[in-house]
Amino acid sequence: MLSGHAKPQAMVVGLLLIHAGLLAFLGTRYSPTIDEVGHLPAGLYTWEFGRFDVYRVNPPLVRTLAALPVWLSEPEYDWRSYRAGLMARPEWNLGRDLMVANGEPSLWYFTWARWVLIPVSLLGGLVCYRWAKDLYGVAAGLTALTLWCFSPTVLGYGALITPDLSAAACGVTASYVFWRWLRTPTAGWTLAAGVMLGLVQLTKMTWVILFVLWPVLWVIWQIGRRSQVEGRGEGSLDIRHSTFNQLSKLAVILVLSLYVLNVGYAFDGTLTRLGDYQFVSRAFSGQDFDDDETEVGGNRYIGTWCESLPVPLPRDYVTGMDVQRREFEQLKWSFLRGEWKRGGWWWYYLYAVAIKEPLGTWCLLGLGLGLIAAWKVSPSNVSWMDTLAVVLPGLALFVLVSSQTGFNKYIRYVLPAFPFAFVWASQAARLIEHAGRRWLVPVGGALLWSVASSLWVYPHSLSYFNESVGGPSGGHEHLIDANVDWGQGLYDLRDWLDAHREAVPVGVACRAYVPLELMGLDFEPVPREPQPGWFILGRHDRHDRSGGYAYFNRFTPVDSVGGCFDVYHLTREDVASLGTATNAD
């Protein structure tokens, strides 16, 4: 018999093992996605040359770690597509060249790289459990861990070598460590917080907000603690001494994090004078550049007092942020609920999360927001400052990303906010303990619904949509791009074609940065005018802005593939009826 203490530990281990198994299988089932084709050669480039300018719009930690087993296998390289420049983005050409040079075995490189990152996702789940357990108890900890382990968004991106899931895992870990430091500012927690703040900066540039957020949180905690201490009648001298001591440790955290960030870039270009940079974004250059291939930038700081200031950041970190800012300044095409527009919507990500996460998860959030607040069943040791430490990082990141309306495409941009929502929602488990076992059914049912909804769609987790929009078959009417089809379904497409030899000739419209000959795929494009035959449309491609595939909306698919393709079989009668209907219109 397991003891009461051992049972939760066994459940934690079991959930993490299931999560690892789900990710490992997905790592074999997803064909290389669009951004992965760029991330892998960028990581290999760093190992080969010790430089970081390829794919510099993202920090190098995740891709470099993922590329390690591939680099150790000594693949063939073809670097002829590399080029430098202020706007240079050679990573996708390098990725195609890597696959061509190594042939079909190169497809396994992506699987190896994905498997390397599984422990990072396990860390994120473990921290969700620990933080929720520390605040709300064991049941809440298991709830938070379950939400992490079975979230379709976590599973979908956790099986890729893109940095978004690692940013979520490292972001919640860093925030948890900082919360522990706020409660107990020992030397050990000071060191851990500084290292984690530096590491999370090496996963995703969005987390630069922590350099502002952590000092703000510390000030709020000082105000809260001062009121508590004064309420107990303790001396002001002790308060000032404690405040100064913690302020000095906060300075250590920030300085140490900058050191770790620079170590991650091998101090390449650290302390470059601000006036020596050439920027391409309007924010940093002060100019508008029309040409996407701008090679002569500008610098709005030249001639100002800060021109000579040394920037305590790596050069490629600064220029990468500049290029990324340039991309958001350009009003690119965005799609939402059947509408194309230049630029985006401030509510895009809120809507995306609403339909891309299971409804059971939303029920738990609702219970945490409404019933727990109304019935005051939160544990007495959880202060408003503890709640703020959980909620504020995720909320701040979500608001920051939502404010960037230059374009909207990917729910993955707000994925780093997910674990904070899972931890906060987990307190719904307190209802069972404090409001009676009658709440076991709604709370447990919501959690079970969340898990079952995700597993029902698995292994097509990237294409998951909840029941409110009809699941994956209806979700593409609301969101497209990586939310539906990021090139991950080519193995499923190949398997379907192998199993349906009668479907010839076949036309296919799909997203693929992988040389199709490596996958044994050979097909014709889908015609822009109706013709009889077999046709397979990626659910992203169905919403082509030109409307060239709109005629398929008049027909019902005969099959679906990989959660991201629809199969149509048009007969001569179908095409004739379409012409008749068009004439009638």
C-alpha positions, -999 to +999 in steps of 0.1 A: +000+000+000+012+035-008+014+059+020-006+091+019+026+110+010+037+085-016+004+085-035+006+121-048+043+115-057+033+084-077+005+103-095+030+131-103+054+106-118+027+089-137+013+121-152+048+132-162+056+098-178+023+099-198+032+135-209+066+124-220+052+095-239+026+117-257+054+141-267+077+114-278+051+099-301+042+133-315+079+138-322+077+109-346+043+117-362+048+154-371+066+162-403+090+191-400+070+223-395+078+256-412+098+273-383+115+241-374+131+240-408+148+272-399+155+265-362+175+233-367+201+247-391+204+278-370+213+256-340+238+236-360+253+269-373+259+280-337+276+247-329+298+248-361+308+285-360+300+298-325+279+326-340+243+336-334+231+357-364+211+330-381+175+331-368+185+360-345+149+371-340+148+344-313+175+338-286+197+307-292+192+285-262+164+262-273+175+256-309+211+251-299+202+226-272+178+208-297+205+206-324+231+190-301+223+153-310+222+162-347+255+180-345+271+150-327+260+127-355+282+148-379+257+155-408+266+168-442+264+206-444+257+230-472+261+266-461+260+282-495+227+299-488+241+318-458+242+355-462+247+383-437+227+416-436+205+438-415+174+420-427+189+386-437+168+356-428+188+327-444+176+300-420+149+284-442+171+281-472+198+266-450+172+241-436+162+229-471+198+226-481+205+206-450+177+181-458+188+179-495+224+172-484+215+144-460+185+129-478+156+110-462+176+104-429+175+141-423+138+138-414+149+119-383+171+148-372+139+167-363+127+138-342+160+136-323+160+174-317+124+173-304+131+145-280+159+164-264+135+191-253+110+168-236+127+173-202+120+210-205+083+204-208+085+180-178+101+208-158+072+231-167+047+206-155+066+199-123+068+236-114+031+240-121+024+212-096+048+225-070+036+261-072-001+251-070+006+227-042+025+253-022-004+277-025-035+256-026-027+220-016-019+187-032-052+183-051-047+217-067-011+207-076-023+176-093-050+197-111-024+222-124-001+194-135-030+176-154-039+208-172-003+212-183+002+176-193-029+173-215-033+208-228-035+204-266-014+236-271+013+224-247+014+190-264+014+205-299+042+229-294+060+207-268+066+182-296+084+209-317+118+225-315+103+260-316+111+280-284+075+288-273+069+258-250+104+261-235+097+298-229+065+288-211+083+262-189+113+284-181+091+314-176+069+297-149+101+282-134+118+316-131+086+332-117+082+304-091+118+308-080+114+346-077+082+341-057+102+318-033+128+346-031+102+372-023+090+350+006+125+339+017+152+361+003+182+339+011+214+337-008+204+304-024+172+318-038+190+349-049+214+329-070+187+307-084+165+337-093+194+354-111+203+323-131+167+316-141+160+352-151+190+350-174+180+316-188+145+326-196+158+355-216+176+330-237+144+313-247+121+341-259+126+379-261+091+385-248+103+377-213+124+409-213+093+423-195+106+405-164+134+431-160+106+456-152+080+433-137+102+418-110+113+451-095+076+462-096+066+430-078+093+435-052+080+471-045+045+458-041+056+431-017+076+457+003+045+478+006+024+448+016+049+436+041+054+471+056+017+473+063+017+438+079+048+446+101+034+480+112+002+463+121+021+440+144+038+471+159+074+462+149+101+488+147+108+509+115+146+504+118+142+466+112+120+474+082+145+497+066+173+472+072+153+444+057+144+466+027+179+476+020+191+440+023+165+428-002+172+457-026+208+448-027+199+411-035+175+422-062+203+441-078+224+409-077+196+390-094+194+416-122+232+418-127+236+380-126+208+375-151+225+399-175+257+379-171+239+346-178+222+362-209+256+373-222+272+339-215+245+323-237+257+345-266+294+340-257+296+377-250+295+383-288+292+420-293+284+428-256+290+465-246+288+477-282+281+514-282+245+523-289+255+547-317+274+519-335+242+499-343+223+501-376+186+495-370+158+487-394+127+492-373+110+525-370+111+523-332+149+521-331+160+538-364+135+566-364+130+560-401+105+542-424+120+516-447+099+504-476+122+477-489+121+443-470+157+438-480+170+470-464+207+468-459+213+504-449+196+511-416+194+541-393+199+550-357+177+576-339+202+578-310+231+592-330+237+627-319+220+622-286+235+619-251+231+581-251+250+576-284+282+566-265+264+543-239+277+507-240+247+483-244+251+455-218+235+430-242+249+408-270+248+424-304+226+397-320+201+399-292+197+437-298+196+434-336+173+404-334+148+424-313+151+452-338+143+429-368+114+414-349+101+448-341+103+457-378+081+427-386+054+439-362+056+474-376+048+461-411+010+456-414+009+421-426-022+401-435-041+385-407-071+362-407-099+359-381-133+344-384-133+344-423-119+380-425-086+390-440-071+424-430-038+442-428-028+444-392-045+426-364-071+427-337-064+436-300-087+407-289-073+381-313-053+361-287-081+361-262-105+347-289-078+322-300-073+309-265-111+307-260-115+283-289-081+265-288-081+254-252-106+228-239-139+240-225-132+220-194-102+242-187-124+273-191-149+258-166-121+254-140-110+290-146-146+301-141-149+282-109-116+298-097-127+333-107-163+332-095-172+306-069-140+306-049-139+344-047-176+345-036-173+317-011-139+327+002-125+291+002-090+301-007-065+290+020-057+315+047-019+314+040-024+327+004-023+365+005-032+389-023+006+393-028+009+355-035-019+357-060-004+387-077+029+368-081+011+340-099-013+362-121+008+392-130+036+376-151+012+357-174-012+386-176+015+411-184+029+389-212-006+383-226-013+421-226+021+428-242+016+403-270-020+414-276-009+450-280+013+441-310-013+444-337+010+446-367-002+411-375-019+382-357-011+346-366-001+323-338-016+313-305+020+302-296+029+338-290+008+337-257+017+301-248+042+313-221+012+327-202-005+293-200+012+278-169+003+308-148-034+303-158-032+266-150-017+273-115-044+299-107-072+277-121-061+248-100-075+264-068-109+252-080-099+219-063-103+238-030-141+237-036-142+200-029-124+204+005-141+236+017-176+235+001-184+198+003-179+167-018-209+177-039-184+198-059-164+166-067-185+160-098-184+195-114-147+201-106-136+166-114-159+165-144-144+198-158-109+183-155-119+150-171-137+169-199-105+189-205-083+158-207-108+138-228-113+166-253-076+169-258-070+131-262-100+128-285-081+149-311-046+136-303-022+131-321-034+161-341-030+185-311-017+214-332-050+214-350-071+212-319-102+234-315-128+229-288-164+220-292-176+256-293-165+259-329-171+223-340-137+209-332-109+208-358-133+204-387-148+238-380-119+256-364-103+267-396-132+290-403-120+310-373-082+307-372-056+294-398-019+292-402+000+274-374-032+271-354-044+246-380-016+236-405+021+244-400+033+216-423+030+190-396+006+166-415+028+155-444+034+120-429-004+115-425-008+128-460+017+102-473+000+074-454-034+084-468-022+084-503-005+050-498-038+036-485-059+051-513-042+041-545-075+046-563-073+084-556-055+092-589-048+116-603-047+138-571-041+175-566-028+187-533-026+222-518-005+221-487+021+240-466+055+224-468+091+237-464+103+201-467+116+189-501+086+166-510+108+141-528+124+132-495+090+121-483+081+102-515+054+127-523+046+136-559+013+153-568-002+180-590-014+214-576-051+219-570-066+238-600-080+273-595-110+263-617-133+234-610-123+201-625-133+165-618-108+144-598-094+139-563-082+169-544-067+174-510-067+209-495-049+220-464-073+238-442-050+268-442-049+269-480-087+267-483-087+303-471-063+316-497-068+354-500-073+352-537-103+330-532-091+305-558-103+275-538-137+290-527-156+267-550-148+238-527-171+254-501-200+241-521-189+205-515-186+182-485-153+165-479-152+128-483-125+124-457-100+143-436-063+137-430-041+146-401-065+171-386-054+197-412-064+184-446-098+178-463-102+153-491-126+160-520-137+138-549-154+158-576-172+140-604-181+155-638-216+159-625-203+178-595-184+202-617-214+206-640-237+213-610-213+239-598-214+257-631-252+256-631-253+270-596-229+298-606-250+308-636-281+308-613-264+331-589 
